[in-house]
Amino acid sequence: MTDEAAVLDSVLRQAHVAQVSAVSGSGADREIRVDLSDPAESARLRTAMAVESLPGFHCMCLGDVRFEFFGRDGERLAVVVLHHGATLRWEQWESDAVLADGRLLLTWLDGHGMPGPMQQFEADRQRAEEEAQEQRNWLAAVPAGLEGSTDRILDLSRTGARPSPELLAELTERLQSTFPDPVERVLALLHWHGSGSGRCSGYPVHEDVPGQLLGRVPIADLLTALADHRAEERHDAGAVRHLVGWKTRPRQKPDVAALPEPLRARLLAHARRSGDSGKRSRAERWLALPRA
């Protein structure tokens, strides 16, 4: 334990009461008070709040759980805020502190009638795992010839930047070199765009790259590729995502209107099977034939 971390531990040793509440005040968890005059209870909380390091960063949010510690005579000794089940903020430190084992503190809270932080932590962890798997799937579908550009494309999501015209032109040139056949080129792009999250909105910025590249493809080439015997479910997924997304083509409305009825029905059926309510809703608006 570092000297700075040891300072908090020494304060906790003096605490007789911990008052704990949600920072936002909007959670279902009630405020709790815990008697720390019992040495065993005090030791459990001190172990749960053990700090590993102070790496010099501050989380940008207000935090999730507020701990107020009071001494024997009721004086307030410290206010410490838990962030994301992983770090602590205390005014005596110049940066947030990383917990040695954040799950211990979440478990302590759960055991004292505040299950919300553990539930949120688990939900965030599951979502992070899902996003990581989506990214792995998306990377696995990157067309041949573009592998060396994946870091630059992923950086778009890290920075929030849009793909530059220069990057799109470079990727287009590489695809044309790797796939001289327009049908194979479009199939590769559709497969790529049908991977990852598959969403029509709220997706990572890097997933927009294959969609923008498809936006440069003539609608005739797109239709030829979708009519090819090699087109399968993943290609349909990419086509639906592209054709019903937000302003994905310069002439999107007439291009969609040009879809042959069997293809329109095929893509609409895919959207209905997808389980994505947003995609299905957009597909119904764009692809459903008007009733006679």
C-alpha positions in Angstrom: 0.0 0.0 0.0 1.4 3.4 -1.0 1.7 6.2 1.6 -1.2 8.1 0.0 -3.4 5.0 0.1 -2.4 4.3 3.7 -3.8 7.8 4.7 -7.3 6.7 3.8 -6.9 3.4 5.7 -5.9 5.3 8.8 -9.0 7.5 8.5 -11.2 4.4 8.1 -9.7 2.9 11.3 -11.1 5.9 13.2 -14.5 5.8 11.7 -17.4 4.5 13.8 -20.2 5.0 11.3 -20.4 4.8 7.5 -23.3 6.5 5.7 -23.7 5.3 2.2 -26.0 6.6 -0.6 -26.3 6.7 -4.4 -24.7 9.8 -5.8 -27.5 10.4 -8.3 -30.2 9.8 -5.8 -32.3 8.2 -8.6 -31.4 4.6 -7.9 -33.6 2.1 -6.1 -31.1 1.6 -3.4 -31.9 3.3 -0.1 -29.4 5.1 2.1 -27.7 2.8 4.5 -25.8 3.3 7.8 -23.3 0.8 9.0 -21.8 0.6 12.5 -18.1 0.4 12.2 -17.4 0.2 15.9 -17.2 -3.6 15.5 -13.6 -4.3 14.6 -14.6 -7.2 12.3 -17.0 -4.9 10.3 -14.4 -2.2 10.1 -11.8 -4.6 8.9 -14.1 -6.0 6.1 -14.8 -2.5 4.8 -11.1 -1.4 5.0 -10.1 -4.5 3.1 -12.8 -3.8 0.5 -11.6 -0.2 0.1 -7.9 -1.2 -0.2 -6.2 0.9 -2.9 -3.7 -0.5 -5.4 -2.5 2.7 -6.9 -3.1 6.4 -7.7 -2.2 6.5 -11.5 -3.0 10.2 -11.9 -6.3 10.2 -13.8 -9.8 11.5 -13.0 -13.0 9.9 -14.1 -15.2 12.5 -15.9 -18.4 11.4 -14.2 -19.7 12.3 -10.7 -19.4 8.7 -9.5 -22.0 6.1 -8.3 -21.8 5.7 -4.5 -21.0 8.2 -1.8 -19.4 7.1 1.5 -19.4 9.4 4.4 -17.4 8.4 7.4 -18.0 9.7 10.9 -16.0 9.5 14.1 -17.0 8.5 17.6 -18.3 12.0 18.4 -20.2 12.4 15.1 -17.6 14.5 13.3 -17.3 13.8 9.6 -13.9 12.4 8.8 -14.0 11.8 5.0 -16.3 11.7 2.0 -15.2 9.1 -0.6 -17.0 8.4 -3.9 -16.9 5.1 -5.8 -16.7 5.2 -9.6 -17.8 2.2 -11.7 -16.9 -0.3 -9.1 -13.2 0.3 -9.8 -11.9 3.6 -8.5 -12.3 5.9 -5.5 -12.2 9.7 -5.3 -11.2 11.5 -2.1 -10.4 15.2 -1.8 -7.1 14.4 -0.1 -5.8 12.7 -3.3 -4.7 14.5 -6.5 -6.2 11.8 -8.6 -8.7 8.9 -8.4 -7.4 5.7 -6.8 -7.7 2.3 -8.3 -9.1 -0.3 -5.9 -7.1 -3.5 -5.4 -10.3 -5.5 -5.9 -13.4 -3.4 -6.7 -15.7 -6.5 -6.6 -15.0 -6.8 -2.8 -16.5 -3.3 -2.2 -19.5 -4.1 -4.5 -20.0 -7.3 -2.6 -19.9 -5.4 0.7 -22.5 -3.0 -0.6 -24.7 -5.8 -1.8 -24.4 -7.5 1.6 -25.5 -4.3 3.4 -28.7 -3.8 1.3 -27.4 -1.9 -1.7 -27.4 -4.3 -4.6 -27.7 -1.7 -7.3 -23.9 -1.0 -7.8 -23.1 -4.7 -8.2 -26.0 -5.1 -10.7 -24.9 -2.1 -12.7 -21.3 -3.4 -12.7 -22.3 -6.8 -14.0 -24.5 -5.2 -16.6 -21.7 -2.9 -17.8 -19.3 -5.9 -17.8 -21.6 -8.0 -19.9 -22.2 -5.2 -22.3 -18.4 -4.6 -22.6 -17.9 -8.3 -23.4 -20.6 -8.1 -26.0 -19.0 -5.1 -27.6 -15.6 -6.8 -27.6 -17.1 -9.8 -29.3 -18.9 -7.6 -31.9 -15.5 -5.9 -32.6 -13.8 -9.3 -33.0 -16.5 -10.4 -35.4 -16.2 -7.1 -37.4 -12.4 -7.4 -37.6 -12.7 -11.1 -38.8 -14.9 -9.9 -41.7 -12.4 -7.1 -42.9 -11.9 -7.8 -46.6 -8.5 -9.0 -47.8 -6.2 -6.1 -48.7 -7.5 -3.9 -45.9 -6.0 -5.6 -42.9 -3.2 -3.1 -42.5 -5.7 -0.3 -42.1 -7.8 -1.7 -39.2 -6.0 0.3 -36.5 -6.6 3.5 -38.3 -10.3 2.6 -38.8 -10.7 1.6 -35.2 -9.2 4.9 -34.1 -12.3 6.6 -35.5 -14.3 5.1 -32.6 -11.6 6.1 -30.1 -11.5 9.7 -31.3 -15.1 10.1 -32.5 -13.8 11.3 -35.9 -15.5 10.6 -39.2 -13.6 8.7 -41.9 -11.8 11.2 -44.1 -12.2 11.3 -47.9 -8.6 10.4 -48.2 -9.0 7.2 -46.1 -12.1 6.2 -48.1 -10.3 6.8 -51.4 -7.4 4.7 -50.2 -9.6 1.8 -49.1 -11.6 2.0 -52.3 -8.4 1.7 -54.3 -7.1 -1.2 -52.3 -10.5 -3.1 -52.7 -10.4 -2.5 -56.4 -6.9 -3.9 -56.6 -7.7 -6.9 -54.4 -11.1 -7.6 -55.9 -11.0 -6.7 -59.6 -14.4 -8.4 -60.0 -17.1 -5.9 -58.9 -19.4 -8.6 -57.7 -16.7 -10.1 -55.4 -15.8 -6.6 -54.2 -19.4 -5.8 -53.3 -20.0 -9.2 -51.6 -16.9 -8.6 -49.5 -18.2 -5.2 -48.4 -21.7 -6.5 -47.7 -20.3 -9.3 -45.6 -18.2 -6.8 -43.7 -21.1 -4.4 -43.2 -23.3 -7.3 -42.0 -20.8 -8.0 -39.2 -20.2 -6.3 -35.9 -23.1 -4.9 -34.0 -25.4 -5.0 -37.1 -27.3 -2.0 -35.9 -28.7 0.8 -38.1 -28.0 3.4 -35.4 -26.0 3.7 -32.2 -23.1 1.7 -33.5 -19.4 2.4 -33.1 -18.1 5.0 -35.6 -15.7 2.5 -37.2 -18.6 0.3 -38.4 -19.7 3.2 -40.7 -16.7 2.7 -43.0 -18.0 -0.3 -45.0 -21.3 1.5 -45.2 -19.7 4.6 -46.7 -17.7 2.4 -49.1 -21.0 0.7 -50.2 -22.5 4.2 -50.7 -20.0 4.6 -53.5 -21.1 1.4 -55.2 -23.5 1.8 -58.2 -26.9 0.4 -57.3 -26.7 -1.9 -60.4 -23.5 -3.5 -58.9 -25.2 -3.9 -55.5 -28.2 -5.6 -57.1 -26.0 -7.9 -59.2 -24.0 -9.0 -56.1 -27.2 -9.7 -54.1 -28.5 -11.8 -57.0 -25.3 -13.8 -57.1 -25.5 -17.5 -55.9 -22.8 -16.7 -53.3 -24.9 -14.2 -51.5 -26.1 -15.5 -48.1 -27.5 -14.4 -44.8 -24.6 -12.2 -43.8 -24.7 -10.4 -47.1 -28.4 -9.7 -46.7 -27.6 -8.4 -43.2 -25.2 -5.9 -44.7 -27.6 -4.9 -47.5 -30.5 -4.3 -45.0 -28.2 -2.2 -42.8 -27.0 -0.2 -45.7 -30.2 0.3 -47.6 -32.5 1.3 -44.7 -29.9 3.2 -42.6 -29.8 7.0 -42.2 -28.7 8.8 -45.5 -26.5 5.9 -46.6 -26.6 6.6 -50.3 -26.6 9.8 -52.4 -29.8 8.6 -54.2 -31.1 6.3 -51.4 -34.8 6.7 -52.1 -34.8 5.9 -55.8 -32.2 3.2 -55.3 -34.4 1.4 -52.8 -37.4 1.9 -55.1 -35.4 0.1 -57.8 -35.1 -3.1 -55.8 -36.8 -6.1 -57.5 -39.8 -7.2 -55.5 -38.4 -10.7 -54.6 -35.2 -9.0 -53.3 -37.2 -6.5 -51.3 -39.2 -9.2 -49.7 -36.1 -11.2 -48.9 -34.4 -8.3 -47.2 -37.5 -7.4 -45.3 -37.9 -11.0 -44.1 -34.3 -10.9 -42.9 -34.9 -7.6 -40.9 -38.0 -9.2 -39.3 -36.0 -12.2 -38.2 -33.1 -10.1 -36.9 -34.6 -9.4 -33.4 -33.5 -5.8 -33.8 -36.6 -3.6 -33.3 -34.9 -0.5 -34.7 -33.8 -2.3 -37.9 -37.1 -3.9 -38.3 -39.0 -0.6 -38.0 -36.7 1.0 -40.5 -37.0 -1.9 -42.9 -40.8 -1.8 -42.7 -40.8 1.8 -43.7 -38.3 1.4 -46.5 -38.9 -2.1 -47.9 -42.6 -3.0 -47.3 -44.6 -2.7 -50.5 -47.6 -0.4 -50.3 -50.9 -2.3 -50.0 -53.1 -2.2 -53.1 
